Amino acid sequence: MKFEKTFGDTVKKLREEKNLPLREVAEALEIDTSMLGKIEKNNRKPTKQLIEKFAKYFKVEAKDLTIAFISDTVAYQVMDEEDFANEVLKVAEKKVKYLKTKKTS
C-alpha cells in the first residue's frame, strides 16, 4: 500500500473502489456516517480499534493503515518547518532507536 496520501484519503479510496456509500461502511464499522465523513476529510482521528476495524472491513493490513495514520501525525507536525523538516525526521529516527534500546534496558 502506498502512503503518499493521508489516512482519510486512503479510507475514502478503499470505500470508493468498492462503490460503497458512506452510510453502509459507517454502519458496518458501527460509527456515525458523519464521523466517517470527518475521518475521510482528515477532520477526525480514528482510534487504534477503529483502524483495525477499517483493515478488517476492507481486507487490508492493519499495519499499513496504522502507518498511514501515524505518518499523517508526523507529517502535520513537521510540515510547517520546511527549512529543517528532513533533519527533524532523521533525528526522530535516531531517537526511536535510542528509546527502543532504553526501553529494553
Phi and psi in radians as a Rosetta constraint file:
Dihedral C 1 N 2 CA 2 C 2 CIRCULARHARMONIC -1.497 0.35
Dihedral N 2 CA 2 C 2 N 3 CIRCULARHARMONIC 2.576 0.35
Dihedral C 2 N 3 CA 3 C 3 CIRCULARHARMONIC -2.021 0.35
Dihedral N 3 CA 3 C 3 N 4 CIRCULARHARMONIC 0.320 0.35
Dihedral C 3 N 4 CA 4 C 4 CIRCULARHARMONIC -1.195 0.35
Dihedral N 4 CA 4 C 4 N 5 CIRCULARHARMONIC -0.494 0.35
Dihedral C 4 N 5 CA 5 C 5 CIRCULARHARMONIC -1.626 0.35
Dihedral N 5 CA 5 C 5 N 6 CIRCULARHARMONIC 2.901 0.35
Dihedral C 5 N 6 CA 6 C 6 CIRCULARHARMONIC -1.288 0.35
Dihedral N 6 CA 6 C 6 N 7 CIRCULARHARMONIC 2.909 0.35
Dihedral C 6 N 7 CA 7 C 7 CIRCULARHARMONIC -0.994 0.35
Dihedral N 7 CA 7 C 7 N 8 CIRCULARHARMONIC -0.816 0.35
Dihedral C 7 N 8 CA 8 C 8 CIRCULARHARMONIC -1.051 0.35
Dihedral N 8 CA 8 C 8 N 9 CIRCULARHARMONIC -0.756 0.35
Dihedral C 8 N 9 CA 9 C 9 CIRCULARHARMONIC -1.085 0.35
Dihedral N 9 CA 9 C 9 N 10 CIRCULARHARMONIC -0.684 0.35
Dihedral C 9 N 10 CA 10 C 10 CIRCULARHARMONIC -1.120 0.35
Dihedral N 10 CA 10 C 10 N 11 CIRCULARHARMONIC -0.804 0.35
Dihedral C 10 N 11 CA 11 C 11 CIRCULARHARMONIC -1.101 0.35
Dihedral N 11 CA 11 C 11 N 12 CIRCULARHARMONIC -0.761 0.35
Dihedral C 11 N 12 CA 12 C 12 CIRCULARHARMONIC -1.077 0.35
Dihedral N 12 CA 12 C 12 N 13 CIRCULARHARMONIC -0.738 0.35
Dihedral C 12 N 13 CA 13 C 13 CIRCULARHARMONIC -1.108 0.35
Dihedral N 13 CA 13 C 13 N 14 CIRCULARHARMONIC -0.770 0.35
Dihedral C 13 N 14 CA 14 C 14 CIRCULARHARMONIC -1.034 0.35
Dihedral N 14 CA 14 C 14 N 15 CIRCULARHARMONIC -0.732 0.35
Dihedral C 14 N 15 CA 15 C 15 CIRCULARHARMONIC -1.168 0.35
Dihedral N 15 CA 15 C 15 N 16 CIRCULARHARMONIC -0.807 0.35
Dihedral C 15 N 16 CA 16 C 16 CIRCULARHARMONIC -1.203 0.35
Dihedral N 16 CA 16 C 16 N 17 CIRCULARHARMONIC -0.572 0.35
Dihedral C 16 N 17 CA 17 C 17 CIRCULARHARMONIC -1.063 0.35
Dihedral N 17 CA 17 C 17 N 18 CIRCULARHARMONIC -0.492 0.35
Dihedral C 17 N 18 CA 18 C 18 CIRCULARHARMONIC -1.716 0.35
Dihedral N 18 CA 18 C 18 N 19 CIRCULARHARMONIC 0.118 0.35
Dihedral C 18 N 19 CA 19 C 19 CIRCULARHARMONIC 0.921 0.35
Dihedral N 19 CA 19 C 19 N 20 CIRCULARHARMONIC 0.776 0.35
Dihedral C 19 N 20 CA 20 C 20 CIRCULARHARMONIC -1.798 0.35
Dihedral N 20 CA 20 C 20 N 21 CIRCULARHARMONIC 2.363 0.35
Dihedral C 20 N 21 CA 21 C 21 CIRCULARHARMONIC -1.309 0.35
Dihedral N 21 CA 21 C 21 N 22 CIRCULARHARMONIC 2.701 0.35
Dihedral C 21 N 22 CA 22 C 22 CIRCULARHARMONIC -0.875 0.35
Dihedral N 22 CA 22 C 22 N 23 CIRCULARHARMONIC -0.812 0.35
Dihedral C 22 N 23 CA 23 C 23 CIRCULARHARMONIC -0.955 0.35
Dihedral N 23 CA 23 C 23 N 24 CIRCULARHARMONIC -0.785 0.35
Dihedral C 23 N 24 CA 24 C 24 CIRCULARHARMONIC -1.172 0.35
Dihedral N 24 CA 24 C 24 N 25 CIRCULARHARMONIC -0.756 0.35
Dihedral C 24 N 25 CA 25 C 25 CIRCULARHARMONIC -1.184 0.35
Dihedral N 25 CA 25 C 25 N 26 CIRCULARHARMONIC -0.773 0.35
Dihedral C 25 N 26 CA 26 C 26 CIRCULARHARMONIC -1.035 0.35
Dihedral N 26 CA 26 C 26 N 27 CIRCULARHARMONIC -0.743 0.35
Dihedral C 26 N 27 CA 27 C 27 CIRCULARHARMONIC -1.100 0.35
Dihedral N 27 CA 27 C 27 N 28 CIRCULARHARMONIC -0.752 0.35
Dihedral C 27 N 28 CA 28 C 28 CIRCULARHARMONIC -1.128 0.35
Dihedral N 28 CA 28 C 28 N 29 CIRCULARHARMONIC -0.565 0.35
Dihedral C 28 N 29 CA 29 C 29 CIRCULARHARMONIC -1.572 0.35
Dihedral N 29 CA 29 C 29 N 30 CIRCULARHARMONIC -0.067 0.35
Dihedral C 29 N 30 CA 30 C 30 CIRCULARHARMONIC 1.069 0.35
Dihedral N 30 CA 30 C 30 N 31 CIRCULARHARMONIC 0.802 0.35
Dihedral C 30 N 31 CA 31 C 31 CIRCULARHARMONIC -2.309 0.35
Dihedral N 31 CA 31 C 31 N 32 CIRCULARHARMONIC 2.890 0.35
Dihedral C 31 N 32 CA 32 C 32 CIRCULARHARMONIC -1.234 0.35
Dihedral N 32 CA 32 C 32 N 33 CIRCULARHARMONIC 2.580 0.35
Dihedral C 32 N 33 CA 33 C 33 CIRCULARHARMONIC -1.033 0.35
Dihedral N 33 CA 33 C 33 N 34 CIRCULARHARMONIC -0.692 0.35
Dihedral C 33 N 34 CA 34 C 34 CIRCULARHARMONIC -1.125 0.35
Dihedral N 34 CA 34 C 34 N 35 CIRCULARHARMONIC -0.608 0.35
Dihedral C 34 N 35 CA 35 C 35 CIRCULARHARMONIC -1.156 0.35
Dihedral N 35 CA 35 C 35 N 36 CIRCULARHARMONIC -0.760 0.35
Dihedral C 35 N 36 CA 36 C 36 CIRCULARHARMONIC -1.073 0.35
Dihedral N 36 CA 36 C 36 N 37 CIRCULARHARMONIC -0.746 0.35
Dihedral C 36 N 37 CA 37 C 37 CIRCULARHARMONIC -1.044 0.35
Dihedral N 37 CA 37 C 37 N 38 CIRCULARHARMONIC -0.717 0.35
Dihedral C 37 N 38 CA 38 C 38 CIRCULARHARMONIC -1.176 0.35
Dihedral N 38 CA 38 C 38 N 39 CIRCULARHARMONIC -0.648 0.35
Dihedral C 38 N 39 CA 39 C 39 CIRCULARHARMONIC -1.123 0.35
Dihedral N 39 CA 39 C 39 N 40 CIRCULARHARMONIC -0.783 0.35
Dihedral C 39 N 40 CA 40 C 40 CIRCULARHARMONIC -1.101 0.35
Dihedral N 40 CA 40 C 40 N 41 CIRCULARHARMONIC -0.509 0.35
Dihedral C 40 N 41 CA 41 C 41 CIRCULARHARMONIC -1.613 0.35
Dihedral N 41 CA 41 C 41 N 42 CIRCULARHARMONIC 0.093 0.35
Dihedral C 41 N 42 CA 42 C 42 CIRCULARHARMONIC 1.098 0.35
Dihedral N 42 CA 42 C 42 N 43 CIRCULARHARMONIC 0.505 0.35
Dihedral C 42 N 43 CA 43 C 43 CIRCULARHARMONIC -1.731 0.35
Dihedral N 43 CA 43 C 43 N 44 CIRCULARHARMONIC -0.081 0.35
Dihedral C 43 N 44 CA 44 C 44 CIRCULARHARMONIC -2.506 0.35
Dihedral N 44 CA 44 C 44 N 45 CIRCULARHARMONIC 2.406 0.35
Dihedral C 44 N 45 CA 45 C 45 CIRCULARHARMONIC -1.676 0.35
Dihedral N 45 CA 45 C 45 N 46 CIRCULARHARMONIC 2.370 0.35
Dihedral C 45 N 46 CA 46 C 46 CIRCULARHARMONIC -1.407 0.35
Dihedral N 46 CA 46 C 46 N 47 CIRCULARHARMONIC 2.732 0.35
Dihedral C 46 N 47 CA 47 C 47 CIRCULARHARMONIC -1.410 0.35
Dihedral N 47 CA 47 C 47 N 48 CIRCULARHARMONIC 2.915 0.35
Dihedral C 47 N 48 CA 48 C 48 CIRCULARHARMONIC -1.059 0.35
Dihedral N 48 CA 48 C 48 N 49 CIRCULARHARMONIC -0.688 0.35
Dihedral C 48 N 49 CA 49 C 49 CIRCULARHARMONIC -1.114 0.35
Dihedral N 49 CA 49 C 49 N 50 CIRCULARHARMONIC -0.673 0.35
Dihedral C 49 N 50 CA 50 C 50 CIRCULARHARMONIC -1.210 0.35
Dihedral N 50 CA 50 C 50 N 51 CIRCULARHARMONIC -0.660 0.35
Dihedral C 50 N 51 CA 51 C 51 CIRCULARHARMONIC -1.031 0.35
Dihedral N 51 CA 51 C 51 N 52 CIRCULARHARMONIC -0.738 0.35
Dihedral C 51 N 52 CA 52 C 52 CIRCULARHARMONIC -1.121 0.35
Dihedral N 52 CA 52 C 52 N 53 CIRCULARHARMONIC -0.654 0.35
Dihedral C 52 N 53 CA 53 C 53 CIRCULARHARMONIC -1.134 0.35
Dihedral N 53 CA 53 C 53 N 54 CIRCULARHARMONIC -0.743 0.35
Dihedral C 53 N 54 CA 54 C 54 CIRCULARHARMONIC -1.011 0.35
Dihedral N 54 CA 54 C 54 N 55 CIRCULARHARMONIC -0.825 0.35
Dihedral C 54 N 55 CA 55 C 55 CIRCULARHARMONIC -1.051 0.35
Dihedral N 55 CA 55 C 55 N 56 CIRCULARHARMONIC -0.808 0.35
Dihedral C 55 N 56 CA 56 C 56 CIRCULARHARMONIC -1.124 0.35
Dihedral N 56 CA 56 C 56 N 57 CIRCULARHARMONIC -0.785 0.35
Dihedral C 56 N 57 CA 57 C 57 CIRCULARHARMONIC -1.092 0.35
Dihedral N 57 CA 57 C 57 N 58 CIRCULARHARMONIC -0.765 0.35
Dihedral C 57 N 58 CA 58 C 58 CIRCULARHARMONIC -1.598 0.35
Dihedral N 58 CA 58 C 58 N 59 CIRCULARHARMONIC 0.016 0.35
Dihedral C 58 N 59 CA 59 C 59 CIRCULARHARMONIC 1.000 0.35
Dihedral N 59 CA 59 C 59 N 60 CIRCULARHARMONIC 0.882 0.35
Dihedral C 59 N 60 CA 60 C 60 CIRCULARHARMONIC -2.205 0.35
Dihedral N 60 CA 60 C 60 N 61 CIRCULARHARMONIC 2.922 0.35
Dihedral C 60 N 61 CA 61 C 61 CIRCULARHARMONIC -1.258 0.35
Dihedral N 61 CA 61 C 61 N 62 CIRCULARHARMONIC 2.275 0.35
Dihedral C 61 N 62 CA 62 C 62 CIRCULARHARMONIC -1.061 0.35
Dihedral N 62 CA 62 C 62 N 63 CIRCULARHARMONIC -0.599 0.35
Dihedral C 62 N 63 CA 63 C 63 CIRCULARHARMONIC -1.028 0.35
Dihedral N 63 CA 63 C 63 N 64 CIRCULARHARMONIC -0.753 0.35
Dihedral C 63 N 64 CA 64 C 64 CIRCULARHARMONIC -1.110 0.35
Dihedral N 64 CA 64 C 64 N 65 CIRCULARHARMONIC -0.773 0.35
Dihedral C 64 N 65 CA 65 C 65 CIRCULARHARMONIC -1.196 0.35
Dihedral N 65 CA 65 C 65 N 66 CIRCULARHARMONIC -0.616 0.35
Dihedral C 65 N 66 CA 66 C 66 CIRCULARHARMONIC -1.147 0.35
Dihedral N 66 CA 66 C 66 N 67 CIRCULARHARMONIC -0.723 0.35
Dihedral C 66 N 67 CA 67 C 67 CIRCULARHARMONIC -1.087 0.35
Dihedral N 67 CA 67 C 67 N 68 CIRCULARHARMONIC -0.756 0.35
Dihedral C 67 N 68 CA 68 C 68 CIRCULARHARMONIC -1.040 0.35
Dihedral N 68 CA 68 C 68 N 69 CIRCULARHARMONIC -0.750 0.35
Dihedral C 68 N 69 CA 69 C 69 CIRCULARHARMONIC -1.189 0.35
Dihedral N 69 CA 69 C 69 N 70 CIRCULARHARMONIC -0.868 0.35
Dihedral C 69 N 70 CA 70 C 70 CIRCULARHARMONIC -1.142 0.35
Dihedral N 70 CA 70 C 70 N 71 CIRCULARHARMONIC -0.665 0.35
Dihedral C 70 N 71 CA 71 C 71 CIRCULARHARMONIC -1.144 0.35
Dihedral N 71 CA 71 C 71 N 72 CIRCULARHARMONIC -0.543 0.35
Dihedral C 71 N 72 CA 72 C 72 CIRCULARHARMONIC -1.041 0.35
Dihedral N 72 CA 72 C 72 N 73 CIRCULARHARMONIC -0.830 0.35
Dihedral C 72 N 73 CA 73 C 73 CIRCULARHARMONIC -1.015 0.35
Dihedral N 73 CA 73 C 73 N 74 CIRCULARHARMONIC -0.817 0.35
Dihedral C 73 N 74 CA 74 C 74 CIRCULARHARMONIC -1.139 0.35
Dihedral N 74 CA 74 C 74 N 75 CIRCULARHARMONIC -0.807 0.35
Dihedral C 74 N 75 CA 75 C 75 CIRCULARHARMONIC -1.051 0.35
Dihedral N 75 CA 75 C 75 N 76 CIRCULARHARMONIC -0.766 0.35
Dihedral C 75 N 76 CA 76 C 76 CIRCULARHARMONIC -1.113 0.35
Dihedral N 76 CA 76 C 76 N 77 CIRCULARHARMONIC -0.581 0.35
Dihedral C 76 N 77 CA 77 C 77 CIRCULARHARMONIC -1.268 0.35
Dihedral N 77 CA 77 C 77 N 78 CIRCULARHARMONIC -0.617 0.35
Dihedral C 77 N 78 CA 78 C 78 CIRCULARHARMONIC -1.713 0.35
Dihedral N 78 CA 78 C 78 N 79 CIRCULARHARMONIC -0.132 0.35
Dihedral C 78 N 79 CA 79 C 79 CIRCULARHARMONIC -0.967 0.35
Dihedral N 79 CA 79 C 79 N 80 CIRCULARHARMONIC -0.692 0.35
Dihedral C 79 N 80 CA 80 C 80 CIRCULARHARMONIC -1.419 0.35
Dihedral N 80 CA 80 C 80 N 81 CIRCULARHARMONIC -0.051 0.35
Dihedral C 80 N 81 CA 81 C 81 CIRCULARHARMONIC -1.886 0.35
Dihedral N 81 CA 81 C 81 N 82 CIRCULARHARMONIC 0.899 0.35
Dihedral C 81 N 82 CA 82 C 82 CIRCULARHARMONIC -0.937 0.35
Dihedral N 82 CA 82 C 82 N 83 CIRCULARHARMONIC -0.587 0.35
Dihedral C 82 N 83 CA 83 C 83 CIRCULARHARMONIC -1.143 0.35
Dihedral N 83 CA 83 C 83 N 84 CIRCULARHARMONIC -0.501 0.35
Dihedral C 83 N 84 CA 84 C 84 CIRCULARHARMONIC -2.436 0.35
Dihedral N 84 CA 84 C 84 N 85 CIRCULARHARMONIC 0.442 0.35
Dihedral C 84 N 85 CA 85 C 85 CIRCULARHARMONIC -1.059 0.35
Dihedral N 85 CA 85 C 85 N 86 CIRCULARHARMONIC -0.760 0.35
Dihedral C 85 N 86 CA 86 C 86 CIRCULARHARMONIC -1.089 0.35
Dihedral N 86 CA 86 C 86 N 87 CIRCULARHARMONIC -0.684 0.35
Dihedral C 86 N 87 CA 87 C 87 CIRCULARHARMONIC -1.138 0.35
Dihedral N 87 CA 87 C 87 N 88 CIRCULARHARMONIC -0.725 0.35
Dihedral C 87 N 88 CA 88 C 88 CIRCULARHARMONIC -1.038 0.35
Dihedral N 88 CA 88 C 88 N 89 CIRCULARHARMONIC -0.762 0.35
Dihedral C 88 N 89 CA 89 C 89 CIRCULARHARMONIC -1.134 0.35
Dihedral N 89 CA 89 C 89 N 90 CIRCULARHARMONIC -0.686 0.35
Dihedral C 89 N 90 CA 90 C 90 CIRCULARHARMONIC -1.126 0.35
Dihedral N 90 CA 90 C 90 N 91 CIRCULARHARMONIC -0.767 0.35
Dihedral C 90 N 91 CA 91 C 91 CIRCULARHARMONIC -1.139 0.35
Dihedral N 91 CA 91 C 91 N 92 CIRCULARHARMONIC -0.713 0.35
Dihedral C 91 N 92 CA 92 C 92 CIRCULARHARMONIC -1.065 0.35
Dihedral N 92 CA 92 C 92 N 93 CIRCULARHARMONIC -0.710 0.35
Dihedral C 92 N 93 CA 93 C 93 CIRCULARHARMONIC -1.069 0.35
Dihedral N 93 CA 93 C 93 N 94 CIRCULARHARMONIC -0.747 0.35
Dihedral C 93 N 94 CA 94 C 94 CIRCULARHARMONIC -1.135 0.35
Dihedral N 94 CA 94 C 94 N 95 CIRCULARHARMONIC -0.691 0.35
Dihedral C 94 N 95 CA 95 C 95 CIRCULARHARMONIC -1.138 0.35
Dihedral N 95 CA 95 C 95 N 96 CIRCULARHARMONIC -0.657 0.35
Dihedral C 95 N 96 CA 96 C 96 CIRCULARHARMONIC -1.059 0.35
Dihedral N 96 CA 96 C 96 N 97 CIRCULARHARMONIC -0.794 0.35
Dihedral C 96 N 97 CA 97 C 97 CIRCULARHARMONIC -1.075 0.35
Dihedral N 97 CA 97 C 97 N 98 CIRCULARHARMONIC -0.790 0.35
Dihedral C 97 N 98 CA 98 C 98 CIRCULARHARMONIC -1.061 0.35
Dihedral N 98 CA 98 C 98 N 99 CIRCULARHARMONIC -0.836 0.35
Dihedral C 98 N 99 CA 99 C 99 CIRCULARHARMONIC -1.115 0.35
Dihedral N 99 CA 99 C 99 N 100 CIRCULARHARMONIC -0.586 0.35
Dihedral C 99 N 100 CA 100 C 100 CIRCULARHARMONIC -1.156 0.35
Dihedral N 100 CA 100 C 100 N 101 CIRCULARHARMONIC -0.703 0.35
Dihedral C 100 N 101 CA 101 C 101 CIRCULARHARMONIC -1.207 0.35
Dihedral N 101 CA 101 C 101 N 102 CIRCULARHARMONIC -0.639 0.35
Dihedral C 101 N 102 CA 102 C 102 CIRCULARHARMONIC -1.176 0.35
Dihedral N 102 CA 102 C 102 N 103 CIRCULARHARMONIC -0.640 0.35
Dihedral C 102 N 103 CA 103 C 103 CIRCULARHARMONIC -1.140 0.35
Dihedral N 103 CA 103 C 103 N 104 CIRCULARHARMONIC -0.646 0.35
Dihedral C 103 N 104 CA 104 C 104 CIRCULARHARMONIC -1.430 0.35
Dihedral N 104 CA 104 C 104 N 105 CIRCULARHARMONIC -0.171 0.35
